[in-house]
């Protein structure tokens, strides 16, 4: 099997990706059997390519799933923790721009009655 490119996988549907994943896993199983029985060196070098291809397929599946979840939760009030922006702990706990710009009723009255000249 030829080395799989990730950008070609992104256009495929999930069912196609899962079928390809199953094919790669069966091929890897056959290669491992041939390794134990003392197969040709060309087959032994193919094991690494198949393993990396399986990783690429799994990566594309998880990335597309994550993108779909991000689209689903885009305008919702709450998001799952793994979809929230990471940032630093201090930044997550800091006031938002809206919260920081709000003024109390007392501060508003003080500003109107005692404004700078």
C-alpha positions as CSV (number, residue, x, y, z in Angstrom):
1,X,0.0,0.0,0.0
2,X,1.2,3.5,-0.8
3,X,1.8,6.1,1.9
4,X,-1.4,7.9,2.7
5,X,-1.6,11.7,2.6
6,X,-3.7,13.5,5.2
7,X,-5.1,16.2,2.8
8,X,-6.6,13.4,0.6
9,X,-8.2,11.9,3.7
10,X,-10.0,15.1,4.7
11,X,-12.4,15.0,1.8
12,X,-13.6,11.6,2.6
13,X,-16.7,10.7,4.7
14,X,-16.4,9.0,8.1
15,X,-17.6,5.6,6.8
16,X,-14.9,5.6,4.1
17,X,-12.3,6.5,6.7
18,X,-13.4,3.7,9.0
19,X,-13.4,1.2,6.1
20,X,-9.8,2.3,5.2
21,X,-8.8,2.0,8.8
22,X,-10.1,-1.6,9.0
23,X,-8.2,-2.4,5.8
24,X,-5.0,-0.9,7.2
25,X,-5.4,-2.8,10.4
26,X,-5.9,-6.1,8.7
27,X,-2.9,-5.4,6.5
28,X,-0.8,-4.6,9.6
29,X,-2.0,-7.9,11.2
30,X,-0.9,-9.8,8.1
31,X,2.5,-8.1,8.0
32,X,3.0,-8.9,11.7
33,X,2.3,-12.6,11.0
34,X,4.8,-12.5,8.1
35,X,7.3,-10.9,10.4
36,X,6.9,-13.8,12.9
37,X,7.2,-16.5,10.2
38,X,10.3,-14.8,8.7
39,X,8.9,-12.8,5.8
40,X,10.8,-10.8,3.2
41,X,12.6,-7.6,4.2
42,X,10.3,-5.5,2.0
43,X,7.3,-6.6,4.1
44,X,9.1,-5.8,7.3
45,X,9.8,-2.2,6.1
46,X,6.2,-1.9,5.1
47,X,5.0,-2.3,8.7
48,X,6.2,1.2,9.7
49,X,4.4,2.8,6.7
50,X,1.1,1.0,7.6
51,X,1.4,2.0,11.2
52,X,1.9,5.7,10.3
53,X,-1.0,5.5,7.8
54,X,-3.3,4.2,10.6
55,X,-2.2,7.1,12.8
56,X,-3.0,9.5,10.0
57,X,-6.5,8.1,9.5
58,X,-7.2,8.2,13.2
59,X,-5.9,11.8,13.4
60,X,-8.1,13.0,10.5
61,X,-11.2,11.3,12.1
62,X,-10.6,12.9,15.5
63,X,-9.9,16.3,13.9
64,X,-13.1,16.3,11.8
65,X,-15.1,15.2,14.8
66,X,-13.6,18.0,16.9
67,X,-14.3,20.6,14.1
68,X,-18.0,19.4,13.9
69,X,-18.3,19.7,17.7
70,X,-16.8,23.2,17.7
71,X,-19.3,24.3,15.0
72,X,-22.2,22.8,17.1
73,X,-21.2,24.6,20.3
74,X,-20.1,27.8,18.6
75,X,-23.0,30.1,19.8
76,X,-24.0,28.0,22.9
77,X,-23.7,29.4,26.4
78,X,-21.6,26.5,27.7
79,X,-18.9,24.4,25.9
80,X,-17.3,21.1,26.9
81,X,-14.0,21.7,28.8
82,X,-11.9,20.2,26.0
83,X,-13.4,22.6,23.4
84,X,-12.8,25.7,25.5
85,X,-9.8,27.9,24.8
86,X,-6.9,26.9,27.0
87,X,-5.0,30.2,27.7
88,X,-3.4,30.6,31.1
89,X,-5.1,30.1,34.5
90,X,-4.9,33.8,35.3
91,X,-6.3,34.8,31.9
92,X,-9.2,32.4,32.4
93,X,-10.1,33.9,35.7
94,X,-9.6,37.5,34.7
95,X,-12.7,39.7,34.1
96,X,-14.1,39.8,30.6
97,X,-14.0,43.2,28.7
98,X,-17.7,43.6,29.4
99,X,-17.3,42.9,33.1
100,X,-14.3,45.2,33.5
101,X,-16.1,48.1,31.7
102,X,-19.3,48.0,33.8
103,X,-19.8,50.7,36.5
104,X,-21.9,50.7,39.6
105,X,-24.8,53.1,40.0
106,X,-22.8,55.1,42.6
107,X,-19.9,55.5,40.2
108,X,-22.2,56.6,37.4
109,X,-23.8,59.3,39.7
110,X,-20.3,60.4,40.9
111,X,-19.1,60.8,37.3
112,X,-22.2,62.8,36.2
113,X,-22.3,65.1,39.2
114,X,-18.6,65.7,39.6
115,X,-17.2,65.4,36.1
116,X,-13.9,66.9,35.1
117,X,-14.0,70.4,33.7
